[in-house]
Amino acid sequence: MNVPDGLRYSKDHEWVRVDGDVATVGITDYAQDALGDVVYIDPPTVGSSLVAGDSLGEVESTKSVSELYAPVSGTVASTNDELETEPQKLNTDPYGEGWICTVTMSEVGELDALMDAEAYQTFSAG
């Protein structure tokens, strides 16, 4: 399982890459593997407000439909439009071209509640 350093991870298997007060959000390698082949994603709407822990969208795979949860609170600044026609990028490159959205964070302190790579590896192995 690929768990890059330098990211923060939620218990719902989302990752966050932080640049100032902007968080890029995606699903982890563990999540994409559990989902199977992703065939559709319903991302959040640009401009919508998110609250950490609340649903931000859905991912549909050949196995199931799963909720995506916001790892941080804030306003959706952008979404990855390429996922509309190439949702499989969530499987092939979950930490790169498979990012889901960017969020302008309203509560930067929420990052403290997320796990680092080592803690996430331990969490997802158990």
C-alpha positions in Angstrom: 0.0 0.0 0.0 1.3 3.4 -1.0 1.2 6.0 1.8 3.3 9.1 0.8 4.9 11.2 3.5 4.0 14.9 3.7 0.3 14.3 3.5 -2.4 14.2 6.2 -4.9 11.3 6.3 -8.4 10.9 7.7 -10.0 7.8 9.3 -12.3 7.8 6.2 -9.3 7.2 3.9 -9.1 10.6 2.4 -5.7 12.4 2.1 -4.9 16.2 2.3 -2.0 18.0 0.8 -1.7 21.5 2.3 -0.3 24.6 0.6 -0.9 27.6 2.9 -4.7 27.6 3.6 -5.6 25.5 0.6 -6.0 21.7 0.9 -6.0 19.4 -2.0 -8.2 16.4 -1.2 -8.3 12.8 -2.6 -8.8 9.2 -1.7 -6.0 7.0 -0.5 -4.5 4.0 -2.2 -6.2 1.8 0.4 -9.6 3.3 -0.4 -9.2 3.0 -4.2 -8.1 -0.7 -3.7 -11.1 -1.4 -1.5 -13.5 0.3 -4.0 -12.3 -1.6 -7.0 -12.6 -0.1 -10.5 -14.0 3.4 -10.2 -16.6 4.2 -12.9 -18.1 7.5 -11.7 -17.5 10.3 -9.2 -19.9 12.9 -8.0 -17.6 15.7 -6.7 -18.6 18.7 -4.5 -19.8 21.9 -6.2 -17.3 24.7 -6.5 -18.2 27.4 -4.0 -20.0 25.0 -1.6 -19.2 25.0 2.1 -17.8 21.8 3.7 -17.7 20.8 7.3 -15.1 18.3 8.4 -16.7 14.8 8.6 -19.6 15.7 6.4 -20.2 14.1 3.0 -18.5 16.0 0.1 -19.6 13.6 -2.7 -19.8 10.0 -3.9 -17.6 7.5 -5.7 -19.2 4.7 -7.7 -17.2 1.6 -8.5 -18.0 -1.8 -10.0 -18.4 -3.0 -6.4 -20.4 -0.3 -4.7 -21.3 3.4 -4.2 -19.3 5.1 -1.4 -19.6 8.4 0.3 -16.6 10.8 0.3 -16.1 12.7 3.5 -14.5 16.2 4.0 -11.3 15.9 6.0 -11.3 19.6 6.6 -13.8 22.5 6.7 -13.9 25.3 4.2 -15.1 26.3 0.8 -14.6 24.2 -2.4 -12.2 26.2 -4.6 -11.9 23.8 -7.5 -12.7 20.3 -8.6 -10.8 17.9 -10.9 -12.9 18.1 -14.0 -10.8 15.4 -15.7 -12.5 12.8 -13.4 -15.8 13.4 -15.2 -14.4 11.5 -18.3 -11.6 9.6 -16.6 -12.8 8.5 -13.1 -10.3 5.6 -13.3 -7.5 8.2 -12.4 -8.7 7.6 -8.8 -7.4 4.0 -9.2 -4.3 4.7 -11.3 -2.9 7.8 -9.6 -4.8 8.5 -6.4 -2.2 10.9 -5.0 -1.5 12.7 -8.3 -3.9 13.1 -11.3 -6.7 11.5 -9.2 -7.1 14.4 -6.8 -10.8 15.3 -6.2 -11.0 18.9 -5.1 -9.2 21.8 -3.4 -10.7 23.5 -0.3 -9.9 26.9 1.1 -9.7 25.9 4.7 -11.6 27.8 7.3 -10.2 25.9 10.3 -6.5 25.2 9.7 -6.3 23.7 13.2 -8.4 20.7 12.0 -5.2 19.4 10.4 -4.0 18.4 13.9 -6.8 15.8 14.0 -5.6 14.1 10.9 -2.9 11.4 10.8 0.6 11.5 9.4 1.7 8.7 7.0 3.1 6.5 9.8 -0.1 6.7 11.9 -2.3 6.1 8.8 -0.3 3.0 7.8 -0.8 1.6 11.3 -4.5 2.5 11.3 -5.2 1.0 7.9 -3.3 -2.2 8.6 -5.4 -2.8 11.8 
